[in-house]
Amino acid sequence: MIQATDYRGHRLSSANQTAVDACNAGVESYIQSRVDAMANLDSAIEADNSFALPKLVKAWMLHASRNTAVANTIQSLVDDVEACIDVSNNRDRDYLAALQYARCGRGIEAATVLEALLDRYPTDLLGHRLVQYELFWNGRASWMREIIERAAPRWSDNVAGYSAFLAARAFSNEEAGCYAEAERYALQAIEIDDASIWGAHTIAHVHLMQGRFDEGATWLENLSGNWAAANQMRHHLWWHLCLFLLERGENHRILELLTTEIRNPDSPLVKAAPDATIDLQNVASILLRLELRGVDVVNQWPIIAEACAGRVHNHTNALGNAHDMMVLAATGQMDQAESLMQSMREYAEIGDGSLRTSYLAAGIATCAAVLAHRRRDYTGVIETLSPVRHDLPLLGGSHAQRDIFYQILIDAAQRLGRAELVLIYLRDIRRIGFDRLAERGLYRDAAGATNLERNIANAAEPSGRDHIEANREEISRDDQ
């Protein structure tokens, strides 16, 4: 019998070719953020119910949604996997072991298992996607880059999925501050596959971090016709376009895209997953950014108010809860906001691993600051958020997503007339890796209002390598 393999030659534990083909299609779609991933995996399970891998990948996909509503489904899949797993397939065993860690909040342990797997199988593209997600949501950008760079010598255009690997490599480099490398790999990925979601995503990040707003908007507009097969990442790419439009003052276009592309109530994706974490973050984040710039968005906040109210006890991602708080507070659901605060504190007493650390180090304080800002308690914002600002990577997410919390800090400092704090926060923003601050609307205005234009204009632009060193210092501090 011919041994079944994935597209890169790794052994698969099924003799059913229909199941193997469907599983391979599902894995590739998952890696590339395509909407048909789950359907393909379900087809593989239907064809061979004793095939562990499609059940494992399905469980990982549900875990990646960061939603406690699917916890029972994940448990059921794990039970099935444990009953049918081929113990001689060490890749499947490692996927399962890592999942067991990740789903109980121990993402760092999960990443450690996956890192060892990738040392043995550097062309395991599924493993690269999984470890990238876990490290991304645990704020370990440099580690994320180190893993994929170690594997890079084993990759070439002769290896199936090379475009997807380049896109993953690009994103890891971008978050670690290596912008030139990130852009080069992303462009290579898009040249091979113009529908590369993660290639486009990385280009958006690089352009945002470097302040190349017009170029970034043009790039995304030109690529947007290629996103039809994408999952919720499609909405997120439109969110990225709105960040560029925000700096160009195109607020009416942003509000239009909000209900046509980012959160279209008629979208099949929104109907299928109305509480998708990434979608809620997109909407909350863009609305608060508009509001901080004086745009009236009072009628837009309610579109996700109910979904966020249902997540008060969903503590799978601190960044998600911080965005839930934005919505609860903005829509006057103060009882729910207080319940969210209390529930997070209770979780911090019983939680486990790096997820618990995330809430203790930054999550609870960040949510408290968001609530204080809505209540116009600007002193409270500074007192709660400023001490933890260097720990914000532990919330998970990207520099681009977490930037909203610095915008809140600067707004509070301005309102209190604390010019010295504004300068400190602007220096932080530059250290993190945001270039051309004088061309970023909110930061430019903050500098001007406190006579700090000269400080911003004269500050030397850091290199990408400087950003890496800053990230390493943050991670070292986080681990102490």
N, C-alpha and C positions, 0 to 999 in steps of 0.2 A: 504494500500500500504506500502511495506517495504521501509524505508528511505534509500536512497543511501548514501554511505560513502566512504571515502578514505581508504587506507589500515590500518590506525591507528584510524579509527572510527569517523573522523570528517565529519560533514554533507556536502553533495554535492547537489546542486540545479538542479538536472535533474532526470526525471523519465525514461529516455531512457538508458537501460542497456548497449547497444552498445557504446553510448557516454560516459557513466561512465567508462566502462572498458578501452576505448581508452584514456580517460583523465588520469585515474590512471596510465596507462602505460607511458604516456607522462610525467607526473609529476615525476615519479620515474626515468625515463631516464634523465630528466633535472637535477635532484638532483645528479645523478651519472655521469654526463657529457658523456652521450652516444649519439651517432650520430642520433638515430632514434627518439629523443624526438619530433622534429617538425612534423614529419610525423604522429606520434600518436596523437598529439594535433589537427592537421588538420583533422584527421579522426573523432575525437570527435566533432569538429565544424560541420563537414559535417553531422554527425548523428543527432545533435541537435543544430541548429543555435542559439537557445535561451539560451544555456548553457554558462554562463559567464566565469567560471573558465578557460577552455582551452584557451579562448581568452586572459584572463589576463596573464596566464603563457606564452603564445606566445609573448605577448607584453613585459613582463619582460625579456624573452630570447633575444629579439631584442635590448632592452635597454642595456643588459649586453654586447652586442657587441661593445659598445662605438663607434658608427659610425653614423654620422648625415645623412648618405644616407638612413637610415631606419626610419627617424623621421616621415615622412608622413604615413608610414605603421603603426607605433605605434599609431599615432593620430587616424587613421581609426579604429583600434582595440579598443581604448579607447572609441570612439564614440559608437561603437557597444555594448560595455560592459555597458555603461551608459544607453543605451536603454533597455537592457534586464536583468540587475542585479537584483537578489532577495534581496530586501532591508532588509529582515529578516535574511540574512546570513551575520553575522558581520565579519566573516573571509574574505569573498569576498570584503566587503566594505573596510576593512583595507588594503587588497592587492591593491585595486584601489587607495585609498588615498595615500598610500606610493609610488605607481608608479607615481602618479601625481606630487609628490614632486621630486622624483628621476630624472624624465625625463627632468626637468627644472633646474637641477644642484643643487638641495637641498637634497643631499644624507643624510645629518645628520638628517634632519627632517623626511625623509623616514625611516631611521633606528629607530628613536624614536617611530614612529607608529608601526613598526614591533616588537620592543622590548615589547611594551604593549600587542600586540597580543600574543606574546610568553609567557608572564606571565599568560595569560588566557589559552593558549593551548601549554604547554611545549613540547608536542610530535608532534607538527606541523612541520614536517621535511622540508616542502617547505618554511615555514617562516624562519627556521634556515638558509637555503641556501641563501635566499634573503638578510637577514640582514647581513650575513657574507660577501657577495659580496659588499654591500654598505659600510660597515665599512672598509673592506679591501681596497677599492678604495678611501677611505677618510683618511687612515692612522691612524685608531683608533684600534690598536691591543689589548690593554688591555680591552677596552669596548667589543670588539668582544668575547674575552675569558669570560668575566664576564657574558654575556648573556647566553652562552651555558653551563657554569658551573652551573648557577642557575637552568637550566632545567635538568641537569644530573640525579638528584635523581629520576626523573619520568621515566627514561629509563632503560631497561634491555633487555636481549636476548629474552624476551617474547613479545617485541614490534616490530612490522614489521619495517624493515629498520634500525635495530640496527647497522649493519655494517656501513651504510652510516652516521648515527649519530656519531659513534665513529670516523670515518674519519674526519668529520667536527670538532668534538671536538679536535682531534689531531692537525689539522692545526691551529685552534685558539690558542691552547696552544703553538705551535711552534713559531708563530709570536709574541706572548707575552713573549717569552724567557723561557718558561717552557719545556725544551728539554726532560727531562726524562719522564714527563707525556705525552708529545706529541708522543714520540716513543712508549711508552707502548700502548696508544690507537690506534695508527696506526697499530701496529703489531696485535692487537686484531681484527681490522677491516679486515686486510688482511687474517688472519686465518679463519674468517667467509666467506670472499669473496676475493679470490685471484685476482679478476679483479677490485678491488677497486682502482679507479684512484686517489682519494684524499688520500687514505691510502698510496699508492706508492709516491704520491706527497709530503706528509708530511715526509716520510722516507728520501726522497731526500733532503729536506730542513734541517732536523736535521743533517744528515751526512755532508752536506756542511757547516753549521754553526759551527759544532764541528771539522771540518778539518779531517773527516774520509773518505778520498777520495777513497782509494782502496775498502773499505767496501761499500761505496755508489755506486760505479761503478758496483760492483758485484751484489748488490741488484737489481739495475735497469735492468741490463742485464738479470737477472734471471726472472724478472717479465714482461719483455717487450713482451713476447708471449701472454700476457693476455689483451693487449690493442686494439684488433682489433675492438671492438664495440665503442671505445671512439671517441669523437669529437676532436676539435683542441687541447684539453689537451694532446692528444697523442703526438703531435709535441712538446709540452712544456716539456713533460717528457724526450724526447730525448735531448732537450736543456739542461735539468738538467744533463743528462749523460755527455754531452759535457763539462760542468763545471768541472766535476771530471777528465775527460780526459785532460783538459787543464792543470790542476795541475800535471798531469803525463807526460806532454810533448807530448801527442799523437795527434799532430796537423794534420797530414795527415788523421787520422781516423775522426777527427772533420769535416774536409772539405768534406770527403766522406758522413758523416751523414747529412751534411748540405743540400745536394741535393737528398738524398735518404729517409730521415725520417723527417727532420725539414721543408724543403721547396722543396718537390718533385713536379716539375711542372705537373707531370702526376697524382698526387694524386687527387681523387675525391673531397676531402675536399678543396684542394687549388683551384681547378677549380670552385667549387661552391662559394667560398668566397676568391678571390685573395687578398682582402685588409683587411682580418681579423686582427684586432689590435694585438692580442696576437702573431700571426704568424710573423708579421712585427717586433714586439719587439724582438722575439727570434732571428731572423736573424741579425738584426742590432746590438744587444747586443753581440752576439758571435763573429761577425766580428770585432767589435771594441776591444774586449778583445784580440783577436788574434793579431790585429794590434799593440796594446800597447806592445805586447811581441815580436814584430819584425817580425811577419809572414806577407808575402806578400799576401794580399787578394784583390788587386785592381780589379781583374776580377770577384770577387764574389759580390761586392756591387751593380752592375747594376741589379741583379735579382729581387730586390724589388724597384728599383728607380722610376719606373712609378707609382706604387701603392702609394708610399709615396708622390710623387708630387701631386697626386690627393687628398691629405688630408690637404692641406695648411689651409683650412678654417674649418676643423673638430676639434672642441674644446670640446670634450666630456671627455677627459682624458689627463691631463698634462703629465703623464708619456709617453703616446703614442706619443704626440707631440715631446717630447725630443728625442725619438727614430727616429721619422720622420726626425728630424733635423740631426741626425747622418748620415742618408742616403743621404739627400739632399746635405749636405756639402761634404760628401765623394765622391759623383758622380759629383761634380762641378756644381750643380744646384743652384748657388748662388742667382740668381734672385728669385727663389722659396723659398730659405732659408730666404731671406729678407722679402718676402711676408708673410711667416709664422710668423716671428717676429712681423710684423706690424698687422697682423690679430689677434694674441694673445693679443696684447696691446689694440686693439679695443674691443675684447671680454671682457677684464678685465674692461672696462668702462661700459658695458651694461649687463654683466652676472649676475648670481644670486647665492646666497647661498654658500655652501662649495666649489663648483666647481670654482666659481670666486675667492674665497680665495686661492684655490690651485694654480691658475695661478699667483695671486698677490704675494703670499708668497714665492713661489719657482719655479713655472713653467716657467715663462718668464726668470728669471735669469738663470735657468738651461739650457734652450735652447740657450741663449746668450753665455753661457760658452762653450757649445758643439761647437757652431759655431766659437768662438774665438780659441778654441783648434785646430780645423781644419786649421785655418788661422795662426797657430803658434804664436798667441798672448797670450803667457802664463801668462803674467801679467794680461791681461784681464780675463783669466780663474779664477785666484785667486781673483781678485777684485769683480767678479760677483757671483761666486759660493761659495767661502769660507764663506761669511756672512750669507748665507741661508742654510748652510749644516745641521744645526740642525732642519730645517723645511722640509727636504727632505721627511719625511713620508707623508707630505701633498700632494705629487705627486700621492700617491696611490701606489699599488704594494707591493712587499715583500722586506725584507732586501736583499735577494739574487739579486733581479732585480736592486735595487737602488745602490748596491755596485759599479756598473760601474762608477758612478759619483765620488766616492772617488778615484777610479783608475785614472780618468782624473785629479783630483786635485793633487794627488801624482805625476803623471807624469809631470804636469806643475811645481810643486814645485821643483822637481828634476832638471828639465831643467834650472830653474832659480837659482839653487844652494842654495835653501832655506831649509837647513837641519832642522831648527827649526820648519818649517811648516810641513815637512814630519813627524816629531815626533808627532806633535799635531794631524795630521790626522790619524796616526796609533793608537794613543790612542783613538780617536773617534771610529775607526773600532772595537777595542776591547770592548769599552763601548756598542756599538750597539749589540754585541753578537757574533762576529766572533772570534773563538778560534784558537789557534795554528798558529798565524801569521807567525812565523818563518818557517812554512812549506808551506806557500802560496807563489807561485813563485814571483808574482809582488811585494808583500809586503816584502818578504824576500830580494829581490834584492834592493828594496828601502832602507831598513834598512842597508844593507851591503854597499851600495854606500855612505851612509852618516855616517858610523861608528856608527850605532845605534843598532847593533846586541845585545849588552849587555842590552840595554833598553827593547828590545822586549823579550829576553830570561828571564830576571829577573822579568818582569811584572807578577803580580799574575793573574791567570785565573779567571775571574768572574764566579759566579754561575748563573744558570738560573734565580733565584730570583733577582739577581742584574740586569739582563736584564729587568725584569718586572719593577723594580723601575725606571730604566733609561727611559723606555717607558712611565711610568706614568708622569715623570718629563717633557718629551717632549710634551705629550698631554696637560698637565696643562699649559705649556708655550704657546702651540698653541691656547688654548682657551682664553688666556688673551687678 
